[in-house]
Amino acid sequence: MYHVDPLVSQRHHRGLPGITLLIALAGMVYRRNTVRKRHLHLACALLCGALFTAPASLGHAQTAPPEEDLSELPPEMRGGLDPELSGAGRQADEPKDPLRIIGGIGGGLSLRLARNLDFQQERFAPAFLDLYAGLILPGARGFRHGFTVGVSANLSGDGSFSLGMDPFEQFTITPGYIGRIQLDDSPVADFLLLLKVGIPLTVSPDFAPGLEVGIGATYLFLTGLGIYAEVSASAFMGGDSPSGSFTIHPLLSGELGIYVDFEVLP
C-alpha cells in the first residue's frame, strides 16, 4: 500500500497558490499587450485611410468646373439657362397663333323693341342675309383681337306700298371689332366664342348710322369650317317720321350661319 508522507503533501499544497498567482499575472499582461496592439492597429488603419482620401478630396476640389459665362449668348439661347431670363424663356414657350382669315355667311331675324307706327312697322323686322370677312391678328392662343367688315341685305319687304321697301332694297355696311376666344387648349380649336362691336351704316335706300354689340358661339366640325349662332343688339338713327319727329329703331337679332377660319402660315 502506497503511503504519502503528510509533510511532503503539505509542502506541495503550500506551493500551488504561488504558481496560480504567477499564471494569473502572466495572463493579465498578455491581455493588456493584446488590447494595446489592437488599438495600435486601429490607429494605423485610420491614419492610412486619411492619407489616401485627403488627396482625392483635394483633387476634386481643385478640378471643379468653372461656371459658364452666359452673358455672351443671345437672350433667346439664355432663356432656359439664365435664372434672370427664366420668365422670358417661359413666355417664349407659350403657344402663339399666326394671322388668321375669318369669314361667315348667315341669315337671321330681328325683333323690334319699339315700333314706329308712322312707318307702319311690324313687330318683326325683315329677315336679313349677312356676309362678313375679317382678320384675326397674331397672338396668344386663348384670346385674339381682329377686325371685320360685313354687308347685309333684307330678304323680305317691310312696311306698306307707299312707305315700305322691297326685298334686297336695304343694304348695310358694318365695320367692326371682333374678339376671338378659344375655349379649349388644342392646337386646332373646336369651340370659339366671338365678341363683336360694330358701327352699321345703312346706305340704301336712305343713310342711317347705328351701333351694334353681339356675341356668338362657333363649333368647328372640320379644320377651318364650322357653324355659328349669334345674338346681337343694335340701334339705328332713322330719318324724320311723317309727323316730323326724330326716330331711333332698337333691334334684337338672332343669326345662324357658316363660319370659316384659316391661319396664314409665315
C-alpha positions in Angstrom: 0.0 0.0 0.0 1.3 3.4 -1.1 1.9 5.7 1.8 2.1 9.5 1.5 4.1 11.5 3.9 1.9 14.2 5.4 4.7 16.7 5.5 5.5 16.2 1.8 1.9 16.6 0.9 1.5 19.7 2.9 4.6 21.2 1.2 3.1 20.5 -2.2 -0.2 22.2 -1.3 1.6 25.3 0.0 3.4 25.8 -3.4 0.2 25.7 -5.5 -1.1 29.3 -4.6 2.2 30.8 -5.8 2.1 29.1 -9.1 -1.5 30.1 -9.7 -0.8 33.7 -8.9 2.1 33.7 -11.4 -0.1 32.3 -14.1 -2.8 34.9 -13.5 -0.3 37.8 -13.7 1.1 36.4 -16.9 -2.5 36.2 -18.4 -3.2 39.9 -17.4 0.0 41.1 -19.0 -0.8 39.1 -22.2 -4.3 40.5 -22.5 -3.1 44.1 -21.8 -0.5 43.8 -24.6 -3.1 42.3 -26.9 -5.5 45.3 -26.4 -2.7 47.7 -26.9 -1.8 46.0 -30.2 -5.4 46.2 -31.3 -5.6 49.9 -30.5 -2.3 50.4 -32.4 -3.6 48.5 -35.4 -6.8 50.6 -35.4 -4.9 53.9 -35.2 -2.7 52.8 -38.1 -5.7 51.9 -40.2 -7.4 55.3 -39.6 -4.2 57.2 -40.4 -3.7 55.3 -43.7 -7.3 56.0 -44.7 -7.0 59.7 -44.0 -3.8 59.8 -46.0 -5.4 58.0 -49.0 -8.7 60.0 -49.1 -7.2 63.5 -48.5 -5.5 63.8 -51.9 -8.7 62.6 -53.7 -10.8 65.2 -52.0 -8.3 67.9 -52.8 -8.2 66.7 -56.4 -12.0 67.0 -56.7 -12.0 70.5 -55.1 -9.3 71.7 -57.5 -10.8 70.2 -60.6 -14.4 71.6 -60.2 -15.5 73.1 -63.5 -15.8 76.9 -63.6 -19.2 78.5 -64.0 -20.1 79.3 -67.6 -20.4 82.9 -68.6 -23.8 83.2 -70.3 -23.6 87.0 -70.9 -22.1 86.5 -74.4 -25.0 84.3 -75.6 -28.1 85.9 -77.2 -31.2 86.2 -75.0 -33.1 83.5 -76.9 -30.4 81.0 -76.1 -30.0 82.0 -72.5 -33.8 81.7 -71.7 -33.6 78.2 -70.3 -30.1 78.6 -68.6 -30.0 82.1 -67.1 -32.2 82.3 -64.0 -32.8 86.0 -64.7 -34.3 85.2 -68.0 -36.3 82.2 -66.9 -39.5 84.2 -67.0 -38.8 85.3 -70.6 -38.0 81.7 -71.5 -41.3 80.6 -70.2 -43.1 83.3 -72.1 -41.4 82.3 -75.3 -42.7 78.7 -74.8 -46.3 79.9 -74.7 -48.1 78.9 -77.9 -48.6 81.6 -80.5 -51.0 81.6 -83.3 -50.3 83.3 -86.7 -52.5 85.7 -88.6 -56.0 84.2 -89.4 -58.5 84.9 -92.1 -62.1 84.5 -91.0 -65.5 84.9 -92.6 -69.1 83.9 -92.3 -72.4 83.8 -94.2 -75.7 83.5 -92.4 -79.2 84.7 -92.1 -81.4 85.9 -89.3 -84.4 87.7 -88.0 -84.7 90.9 -85.9 -87.3 91.8 -83.3 -88.2 95.5 -83.0 -88.1 96.6 -79.4 -90.1 99.7 -80.2 -92.3 100.1 -83.2 -92.9 103.4 -85.0 -96.4 103.3 -86.3 -95.8 106.3 -88.5 -93.7 104.0 -90.7 -96.3 101.2 -90.5 -93.7 98.9 -88.9 -94.4 95.3 -87.9 -93.1 93.7 -84.7 -90.5 91.7 -86.6 -88.1 93.5 -89.0 -87.4 91.9 -92.4 -85.3 88.7 -92.4 -81.7 89.5 -93.5 -78.7 88.0 -95.2 -75.4 88.7 -93.6 -71.9 88.3 -95.1 -68.7 89.3 -93.4 -64.9 88.8 -93.6 -62.0 89.8 -91.4 -58.6 89.3 -90.0 -57.5 87.9 -86.6 -54.2 89.3 -85.5 -51.3 87.1 -84.3 -51.2 86.5 -80.6 -51.7 84.1 -77.7 -54.0 81.1 -78.4 -56.6 82.0 -75.8 -57.8 85.5 -76.7 -57.2 87.2 -80.0 -58.2 90.6 -81.5 -59.3 91.3 -85.0 -61.3 93.4 -87.4 -64.2 92.7 -89.7 -66.3 94.2 -92.5 -69.8 93.0 -93.1 -72.5 93.5 -95.7 -76.2 92.7 -95.1 -79.4 93.0 -97.1 -83.0 92.5 -96.3 -84.6 89.2 -97.7 -88.2 90.3 -97.3 -90.2 93.5 -97.6 -91.3 95.8 -94.9 -94.0 98.5 -94.4 -96.7 99.5 -96.8 -96.5 100.0 -100.6 -96.0 103.8 -100.2 -93.7 103.8 -97.1 -92.1 100.4 -97.2 -89.3 98.7 -99.1 -88.9 95.6 -101.3 -86.5 92.7 -100.8 -82.8 93.4 -101.4 -83.5 97.2 -101.3 -81.9 98.0 -98.0 -78.1 97.4 -97.7 -76.0 98.0 -94.6 -72.1 98.0 -94.3 -70.7 97.3 -90.9 -67.0 97.8 -90.0 -66.2 96.5 -86.5 -64.0 94.8 -84.0 -64.1 91.1 -83.2 -62.6 89.2 -80.2 -61.9 85.6 -80.8 -61.8 83.4 -77.7 -60.7 79.8 -78.0 -62.4 77.7 -75.3 -60.1 74.7 -75.5 -56.3 74.4 -75.4 -56.0 72.3 -78.5 -53.8 73.4 -81.4 -56.9 73.0 -83.6 -59.8 74.8 -82.0 -63.2 73.1 -81.7 -65.2 75.7 -79.8 -64.9 79.5 -80.2 -66.6 82.5 -78.6 -66.9 85.6 -80.7 -67.4 89.1 -79.4 -68.5 91.8 -81.8 -68.8 95.6 -81.7 -69.7 97.3 -84.9 -70.9 100.5 -86.5 -73.6 99.6 -89.0 -74.1 102.1 -91.8 -77.3 101.7 -93.8 -76.5 103.2 -97.2 -79.7 102.3 -99.1 -82.4 103.4 -99.6 -81.5 106.1 -97.0 -78.4 106.7 -94.9 -78.8 105.7 -91.3 -75.9 105.1 -88.8 -76.2 102.8 -85.8 -74.4 100.8 -83.2 -74.3 97.0 -82.7 -73.0 94.7 -80.0 -73.1 91.0 -80.4 -71.9 87.6 -79.0 -71.7 84.3 -80.8 -70.6 80.7 -80.3 -68.9 78.7 -83.0 -68.4 74.9 -83.4 -65.7 73.8 -85.9 -66.6 70.4 -87.1 -63.8 70.5 -89.7 -60.4 72.3 -89.7 -61.3 75.8 -90.6 -65.1 75.2 -91.2 -67.9 75.3 -88.7 -71.3 76.7 -87.8 -72.2 79.6 -85.6 -75.1 81.1 -83.7 -75.1 84.8 -82.7 -77.3 87.2 -80.7 -76.9 90.9 -81.1 -78.5 94.2 -80.0 -78.5 97.2 -82.2 -80.0 100.7 -82.6 -80.3 102.8 -85.7 -81.0 106.5 -86.0 -83.7 106.8 -88.5 -85.0 109.8 -90.6 -87.8 112.0 -89.6 -91.2 110.4 -89.4 -94.1 111.8 -91.4 -95.1 113.7 -88.3 -91.6 115.4 -88.3 -90.1 113.7 -85.2 -86.6 112.2 -85.0 -86.6 108.4 -84.7 -84.5 105.7 -83.2 -85.0 102.0 -84.0 -83.7 99.5 -81.4 -83.5 95.8 -82.5 -82.7 92.5 -81.0 -81.4 90.0 -83.6 -80.6 86.3 -83.9 -78.5 84.7 -86.6 -77.3 81.3 -87.8 -74.7 80.6 -90.4 -71.5 79.0 -91.7 -68.1 80.1 -90.3 -64.7 79.8 -91.9 -61.4 80.2 -90.1 -57.9 79.7 -91.7 -54.5 80.5 -90.5 -51.9 82.3 -92.6 -48.6 80.4 -92.3 -45.4 82.5 -92.1 
